[in-house]
Amino acid sequence: MMFGIGQALQTKQMQAKQITARRPIVEHRRFSRMPTSTRPHRVISFSSAGGFARLPQLLVLLLVCAAVLFVAVQFGAVQFGAGPFGVEPADPDNHASYPAERSRAGTAEASANHDAQFALSSAKRSQTPPVASSNSAAAATPNPEYTQGAQQRAQQQMQDEIAAFRAARAEAIGNLQQWLHDFWLRCQHEFAGQCQALLARYHAQLSAEEQQWLEQMLARYQQYQAELGQVQLSTALSPRDRFDVIDKMRNRLFADETDVLFGQEQRLAQYQFGLDQLVQQQAPLLTPTQRLDALMTLQQQLTTQLPRQLRHEITGAEATFQQALLLLHDVPANERQPLLQQLAEQLFADKAPSVLAYQQQIEQQRAQQQAYVQALQQLEQDFALKRSQMTDAQWQAAYADALTQLRRQFFG
């Protein structure tokens, strides 16, 4: 009996050494990787052999436990219940009984459950059609206030266009061709040349007479643009002759409506042609005083019917003074200066001295520039003759030195 107990004791001690030599290292590695808050509390587990391996000094306890084990093995009816401290005994063949193995098994089970739930939710999302967010639905739905505001702006723009049309048509010497040209361009770009479709938008704003008039003018303007593209004007003709060709075409196509459409442009062209004729042809035959009188007569004849703003651009103080300078450009300075001073006092009043001083400065700069151009031309002619008398290096150096001296002479 004692021999059997000793032999069983040695066998169990060897198994306990093998188990304890392997398990603590595994437990240490597993626990060391876990956060401190999730590590399981250390619980002492007494198995049938582990207890004797851990407490070899308690011989009495070892003998009692060995005897119990021997009896249990002999009868083959060993059944382990709860341990003495309420902890299940460890089974060498069942690693899940150890705390670390249980923790890993629980973690694996939780991970598997999480994966299963994630797969299930993904499958549901893939089967469920996407639902538009509230922001997307709000963006897709037009804002009534914005739509109403856009309609009001479009309505206001249409009213402004009709007001401009009526104001231009009311002028005897008008410039309605600008409005008609813009409207015709919209027909070409937005409605592929179908002006009836564009006119339909203005049906509620126009009277029957206005709509009929616009239909006729648009048809004539379409023909005018076609003929204008085929006209070939010779450069041998004077500017006035070229303009007369266009003016005759307009009168033929638009008849009584020509002044309403092109009246202002025609008056401006006539004034410019009259001024050119006065400066180039008539001025040499007139005295300085007669030239100024002829300028005033021309302004009164051709600009009285023009709108105030346009008339000011032609007959204003600054425009009149510049035109007088053109007429008096060939008059000697001793005769020209008193006339310009008298005219400046009439046109600019107390600002006349500053205007005259500025004009005198401009004339000095212009005279200096003309003198420099003449001197430069003479220098180039002189050095062209010296080219054969010098080497290239000598000629380049001499020309550069002479040019530098000329620039210093005129510009400092």
C-alpha positions as CSV (number, residue, x, y, z in Angstrom):
1,M,0.0,0.0,0.0
2,M,2.7,2.5,0.9
3,F,4.7,1.4,-2.1
4,G,1.8,2.2,-4.3
5,I,1.3,5.5,-2.6
6,G,4.9,6.5,-3.1
7,Q,4.9,5.4,-6.7
8,A,1.7,7.4,-7.4
9,L,3.2,10.4,-5.5
10,Q,6.3,10.4,-7.7
11,T,4.2,10.1,-10.9
12,K,1.9,13.0,-9.9
13,Q,4.9,15.1,-8.9
14,M,6.5,14.7,-12.3
15,Q,3.2,15.6,-14.0
16,A,2.8,18.6,-11.8
17,K,6.3,19.8,-12.5
18,Q,5.6,19.5,-16.3
19,I,2.4,21.4,-16.0
20,T,3.7,24.1,-13.7
21,A,6.8,24.5,-15.8
22,R,4.6,25.2,-18.9
23,R,1.5,27.0,-17.7
24,P,2.8,30.1,-15.7
25,I,4.8,31.3,-18.7
26,V,1.7,31.1,-20.9
27,E,-0.4,32.9,-18.3
28,H,2.2,35.6,-17.8
29,R,2.4,36.3,-21.5
30,R,-1.3,36.4,-22.0
31,F,-1.9,38.6,-19.0
32,S,0.9,41.0,-19.7
33,R,-0.7,41.9,-23.1
34,M,-4.0,42.7,-21.5
35,P,-4.7,46.1,-20.0
36,T,-4.4,46.3,-16.2
37,S,-8.1,47.0,-15.8
38,T,-9.0,43.8,-17.8
39,R,-6.6,41.4,-16.2
40,P,-8.3,38.7,-14.1
41,H,-7.5,38.6,-10.4
42,R,-5.0,36.0,-9.5
43,V,-6.8,33.0,-8.1
44,I,-4.9,30.1,-6.6
45,S,-6.1,26.9,-8.2
46,F,-5.6,23.6,-6.4
47,S,-5.7,20.6,-8.6
48,S,-5.0,17.0,-7.6
49,A,-1.3,17.3,-8.4
50,G,-0.8,21.1,-8.5
51,G,-1.4,21.5,-4.8
52,F,1.3,19.1,-3.8
53,A,3.7,20.6,-6.3
54,R,3.2,24.0,-4.8
55,L,3.3,22.9,-1.2
56,P,5.8,20.0,-0.9
57,Q,6.6,20.9,2.6
58,L,3.2,19.9,3.9
59,L,3.8,16.2,4.0
60,V,0.7,15.3,5.9
61,L,-1.5,17.1,3.4
62,L,0.3,15.4,0.5
63,L,-0.2,11.9,2.0
64,V,-3.9,12.5,2.4
65,C,-4.4,13.9,-1.1
66,A,-2.3,11.1,-2.6
67,A,-4.4,8.5,-0.8
68,V,-7.6,10.1,-2.0
69,L,-6.3,10.1,-5.6
70,F,-5.1,6.6,-5.4
71,V,-8.5,5.4,-4.3
72,A,-10.3,7.4,-6.9
73,V,-8.1,6.1,-9.7
74,Q,-8.5,2.6,-8.6
75,F,-12.3,2.8,-8.7
76,G,-12.4,5.0,-11.9
77,A,-15.1,7.1,-10.4
78,V,-13.3,10.4,-9.9
79,Q,-15.6,13.3,-10.3
80,F,-14.4,16.8,-9.7
81,G,-16.8,19.3,-8.2
82,A,-16.1,22.7,-7.0
83,G,-12.7,23.2,-5.3
84,P,-12.3,24.1,-1.7
85,F,-12.3,27.8,-2.5
86,G,-15.2,27.8,-4.8
87,V,-13.0,27.6,-8.0
88,E,-13.3,24.7,-10.4
89,P,-10.2,22.5,-10.5
90,A,-7.9,22.8,-13.5
91,D,-8.0,20.0,-16.1
92,P,-4.6,19.5,-17.9
93,D,-6.4,18.4,-21.0
94,N,-8.9,21.3,-20.9
95,H,-7.0,24.6,-21.2
96,A,-10.3,26.6,-21.1
97,S,-10.4,25.8,-17.3
98,Y,-7.5,28.2,-16.7
99,P,-8.3,31.8,-16.2
100,A,-6.2,33.0,-19.1
101,E,-7.8,30.4,-21.5
102,R,-11.2,31.4,-20.3
103,S,-10.5,35.1,-20.9
104,R,-9.2,34.3,-24.4
105,A,-12.2,32.0,-25.1
106,G,-14.6,34.7,-23.9
107,T,-12.8,37.3,-26.0
108,A,-13.0,35.1,-29.1
109,E,-16.7,34.4,-28.5
110,A,-17.4,38.1,-28.1
111,S,-15.4,38.9,-31.2
112,A,-17.3,36.2,-33.1
113,N,-20.6,37.7,-31.9
114,H,-19.5,41.2,-32.9
115,D,-18.5,39.9,-36.4
116,A,-21.8,38.2,-36.8
117,Q,-23.8,41.3,-35.8
118,F,-21.6,43.5,-38.2
119,A,-22.2,41.1,-41.1
120,L,-25.9,41.1,-40.4
121,S,-26.1,44.9,-40.3
122,S,-24.1,45.1,-43.5
123,A,-26.4,42.7,-45.2
124,K,-29.4,44.8,-44.1
125,R,-27.8,48.0,-45.4
126,S,-27.0,46.4,-48.7
127,Q,-30.6,45.3,-49.1
128,T,-32.1,48.6,-48.0
129,P,-32.1,51.4,-50.6
130,P,-30.3,54.6,-49.6
131,V,-32.6,57.3,-48.1
132,A,-31.9,60.9,-49.0
133,S,-31.0,63.1,-46.1
134,S,-33.0,66.0,-45.0
135,N,-30.4,68.4,-46.3
136,S,-30.4,66.7,-49.8
137,A,-34.1,66.8,-49.9
138,A,-34.1,70.5,-48.9
139,A,-31.5,71.2,-51.6
140,A,-33.5,69.4,-54.3
141,T,-36.7,71.2,-53.4
142,P,-36.7,74.7,-54.9
143,N,-36.9,77.5,-52.4
144,P,-40.2,79.3,-53.0
145,E,-38.8,82.6,-51.8
146,Y,-35.8,82.3,-54.1
147,T,-38.0,81.3,-57.1
148,Q,-40.3,84.2,-56.4
149,G,-37.4,86.6,-56.1
150,A,-35.9,85.4,-59.4
151,Q,-39.3,85.9,-61.2
152,Q,-39.6,89.4,-59.7
153,R,-36.1,90.3,-60.9
154,A,-36.8,89.0,-64.4
155,Q,-40.1,90.9,-64.5
156,Q,-38.3,94.1,-63.4
157,Q,-35.6,93.7,-66.0
158,M,-38.3,93.2,-68.7
159,Q,-40.0,96.4,-67.5
160,D,-36.7,98.4,-67.6
161,E,-36.1,97.2,-71.2
162,I,-39.5,98.2,-72.3
163,A,-39.1,101.6,-70.6
164,A,-35.7,102.1,-72.5
165,F,-37.4,101.1,-75.8
166,R,-40.2,103.7,-75.4
167,A,-37.8,106.5,-74.3
168,A,-35.6,105.9,-77.3
169,R,-38.5,105.7,-79.7
170,A,-39.9,109.0,-78.4
171,E,-36.8,110.9,-79.5
172,A,-37.0,112.4,-83.0
173,I,-33.2,112.2,-83.4
174,G,-32.7,108.9,-81.7
175,N,-30.4,106.0,-81.2
176,L,-32.9,103.2,-81.1
177,Q,-30.6,101.0,-83.3
178,Q,-28.5,100.2,-80.2
179,W,-31.6,98.7,-78.4
180,L,-32.7,97.0,-81.6
181,H,-29.3,95.5,-82.2
182,D,-29.1,94.1,-78.7
183,F,-32.6,92.6,-79.1
184,W,-31.7,91.1,-82.4
185,L,-28.5,89.5,-80.9
186,R,-30.7,87.8,-78.3
187,C,-32.8,86.4,-81.1
188,Q,-29.7,84.9,-82.7
189,H,-28.2,83.5,-79.6
190,E,-31.1,82.3,-77.5
191,F,-33.7,81.5,-80.2
192,A,-31.7,80.6,-83.3
193,G,-32.9,83.7,-85.1
194,Q,-36.6,83.3,-84.2
195,C,-37.5,86.7,-82.9
196,Q,-41.1,85.8,-82.7
197,A,-40.4,83.5,-79.8
198,L,-38.5,86.3,-77.9
199,L,-41.3,88.8,-78.7
200,A,-43.8,86.4,-77.1
201,R,-42.2,87.0,-73.8
202,Y,-42.9,90.7,-74.0
203,H,-46.5,90.3,-75.3
204,A,-48.0,91.3,-72.0
205,Q,-45.8,94.4,-71.7
206,L,-46.2,95.8,-75.2
207,S,-49.2,97.3,-76.9
208,A,-50.4,95.8,-80.2
209,E,-49.0,98.8,-82.1
210,E,-45.6,98.5,-80.4
211,Q,-45.4,94.7,-81.0
212,Q,-46.3,95.2,-84.7
213,W,-43.7,98.0,-85.1
214,L,-41.0,95.8,-83.5
215,E,-41.8,92.8,-85.8
216,Q,-41.4,95.0,-88.8
217,M,-38.2,96.7,-87.6
218,L,-36.6,93.3,-86.7
219,A,-37.4,91.9,-90.1
220,R,-35.8,95.0,-91.8
221,Y,-32.8,94.9,-89.4
222,Q,-32.2,91.2,-90.4
223,Q,-32.1,92.3,-94.0
224,Y,-29.9,95.3,-93.1
225,Q,-27.3,93.0,-91.4
226,A,-27.3,90.7,-94.4
227,E,-26.7,93.5,-96.9
228,L,-24.1,95.1,-94.6
229,G,-22.1,92.0,-94.6
230,Q,-21.9,92.0,-98.4
231,V,-20.9,95.7,-98.8
232,Q,-17.3,96.2,-100.0
233,L,-16.0,99.8,-99.4
234,S,-13.0,100.8,-101.3
235,T,-10.1,102.4,-99.3
236,A,-9.8,104.9,-102.1
237,L,-13.0,106.5,-100.9
238,S,-12.9,109.2,-98.3
239,P,-14.4,108.5,-94.9
240,R,-17.4,110.7,-95.8
241,D,-18.0,108.9,-99.0
242,R,-17.9,105.5,-97.3
243,F,-20.4,106.7,-94.7
244,D,-22.7,108.0,-97.4
245,V,-22.9,104.5,-98.8
246,I,-24.1,103.1,-95.5
247,D,-26.4,106.0,-94.9
248,K,-28.2,105.5,-98.2
249,M,-28.7,101.8,-97.4
250,R,-30.3,102.7,-94.1
251,N,-32.7,105.2,-95.7
252,R,-33.7,102.7,-98.3
253,L,-34.5,99.9,-95.7
254,F,-35.9,101.9,-92.8
255,A,-37.4,105.0,-94.6
256,D,-39.1,107.3,-92.1
257,E,-37.8,105.3,-89.1
258,T,-34.1,106.1,-90.0
259,D,-33.8,109.1,-87.8
260,V,-35.3,107.2,-84.8
261,L,-32.9,104.4,-85.3
262,F,-29.7,106.1,-86.5
263,G,-30.3,109.9,-86.1
264,Q,-27.7,110.6,-83.4
265,E,-25.0,108.6,-85.2
266,Q,-25.7,110.4,-88.4
267,R,-25.5,113.8,-86.8
268,L,-22.3,113.0,-85.1
269,A,-20.8,111.8,-88.3
270,Q,-21.9,115.0,-90.1
271,Y,-20.3,117.1,-87.4
272,Q,-17.0,115.2,-87.5
273,F,-16.9,115.5,-91.3
274,G,-17.7,119.2,-91.1
275,L,-15.0,119.8,-88.5
276,D,-12.4,118.0,-90.7
277,Q,-13.4,120.1,-93.7
278,L,-13.1,123.3,-91.7
279,V,-9.6,122.4,-90.4
280,Q,-8.1,121.0,-93.6
281,Q,-9.8,123.0,-96.3
282,Q,-11.4,126.2,-95.0
283,A,-9.0,127.3,-92.2
284,P,-6.1,128.2,-94.4
285,L,-8.4,130.7,-96.2
286,L,-9.7,132.3,-93.0
287,T,-8.2,134.5,-90.3
288,P,-7.7,133.1,-86.8
289,T,-10.8,135.0,-85.6
290,Q,-12.9,133.8,-88.5
291,R,-11.9,130.2,-87.8
292,L,-13.2,130.4,-84.3
293,D,-16.5,131.9,-85.5
294,A,-16.9,129.1,-88.1
295,L,-16.4,126.6,-85.3
296,M,-19.2,128.1,-83.3
297,T,-21.5,128.2,-86.3
298,L,-20.8,124.5,-87.0
299,Q,-21.7,123.5,-83.4
300,Q,-25.0,125.4,-83.5
301,Q,-26.1,123.9,-86.8
302,L,-25.4,120.2,-86.2
303,T,-25.8,119.7,-82.4
304,T,-29.0,121.5,-81.4
305,Q,-31.2,118.5,-81.9
306,L,-28.9,116.1,-80.1
307,P,-29.6,115.0,-76.5
308,R,-28.0,117.2,-73.8
309,Q,-25.4,114.7,-72.7
310,L,-24.3,113.9,-76.2
311,R,-24.3,117.6,-77.1
312,H,-22.0,118.3,-74.1
313,E,-19.5,115.8,-75.4
314,I,-19.2,117.8,-78.6
315,T,-19.7,121.4,-77.6
316,G,-18.5,121.3,-73.9
317,A,-15.7,123.6,-72.7
318,E,-12.9,121.1,-73.0
319,A,-14.1,119.7,-76.4
320,T,-14.4,123.3,-77.8
321,F,-11.0,124.3,-76.5
322,Q,-9.3,121.3,-78.1
323,Q,-11.1,121.9,-81.4
324,A,-9.9,125.6,-81.4
325,L,-6.3,124.4,-80.9
326,L,-6.7,122.3,-84.1
327,L,-7.9,125.3,-86.0
328,L,-5.1,127.5,-84.7
329,H,-2.2,125.1,-84.9
330,D,-0.5,126.9,-87.8
331,V,-1.0,130.4,-86.4
332,P,2.1,132.2,-85.0
333,A,2.4,132.0,-81.2
334,N,2.2,135.8,-80.8
335,E,-1.3,135.8,-82.5
336,R,-2.5,132.4,-81.2
337,Q,-1.8,133.0,-77.5
338,P,-4.2,136.1,-77.0
339,L,-7.0,134.2,-78.8
340,L,-6.6,131.1,-76.7
341,Q,-6.5,133.2,-73.5
342,Q,-9.7,135.0,-74.4
343,L,-11.4,131.7,-75.3
344,A,-10.2,130.0,-72.1
345,E,-11.6,132.8,-70.0
346,Q,-15.0,132.4,-71.7
347,L,-15.0,128.7,-71.3
348,F,-13.3,128.1,-68.0
349,A,-13.6,131.4,-66.1
350,D,-11.4,131.3,-63.0
351,K,-9.7,128.0,-64.1
352,A,-8.4,129.6,-67.3
353,P,-4.8,130.3,-66.0
354,S,-4.3,126.6,-65.0
355,V,-5.7,125.4,-68.3
356,L,-3.4,127.7,-70.3
357,A,-0.4,126.7,-68.2
358,Y,-1.1,123.1,-68.8
359,Q,-1.6,123.6,-72.5
360,Q,1.6,125.6,-72.7
361,Q,3.5,122.7,-71.1
362,I,2.0,120.2,-73.5
363,E,3.0,122.4,-76.5
364,Q,6.6,122.6,-75.1
365,Q,6.8,118.9,-74.7
366,R,5.4,118.4,-78.2
367,A,7.9,120.9,-79.7
368,Q,10.8,119.2,-77.8
369,Q,9.7,115.8,-79.1
370,Q,9.6,117.0,-82.7
371,A,13.0,118.7,-82.4
372,Y,14.5,115.5,-80.9
373,V,13.1,113.4,-83.8
374,Q,14.6,115.7,-86.4
375,A,18.0,115.7,-84.6
376,L,17.9,111.9,-84.4
377,Q,17.2,111.6,-88.1
378,Q,20.1,114.0,-88.9
379,L,22.4,112.0,-86.6
380,E,21.6,108.7,-88.4
381,Q,22.2,110.3,-91.8
382,D,25.6,111.6,-90.7
383,F,26.7,108.3,-89.3
384,A,25.5,106.4,-92.3
385,L,28.1,108.4,-94.3
386,K,30.8,107.5,-91.8
387,R,30.1,103.8,-91.9
388,S,32.7,103.1,-94.6
389,Q,35.3,105.2,-92.9
390,M,35.5,103.2,-89.7
391,T,35.7,99.7,-88.5
392,D,32.5,98.2,-87.0
393,A,33.8,98.5,-83.5
394,Q,34.8,102.1,-84.0
395,W,31.5,103.0,-85.7
396,Q,29.4,101.4,-82.9
397,A,31.3,103.2,-80.2
398,A,31.1,106.6,-81.9
399,Y,27.4,106.2,-82.6
400,A,26.6,105.2,-79.1
401,D,28.6,108.2,-77.7
402,A,26.8,110.6,-80.1
403,L,23.4,109.2,-79.2
404,T,24.1,109.5,-75.5
405,Q,25.0,113.2,-75.9
406,L,21.9,113.9,-78.0
407,R,19.6,112.4,-75.3
408,R,21.3,114.4,-72.6
409,Q,20.9,117.6,-74.7
410,F,17.2,117.2,-75.0
411,F,16.2,115.3,-71.8
412,G,19.0,116.1,-69.4
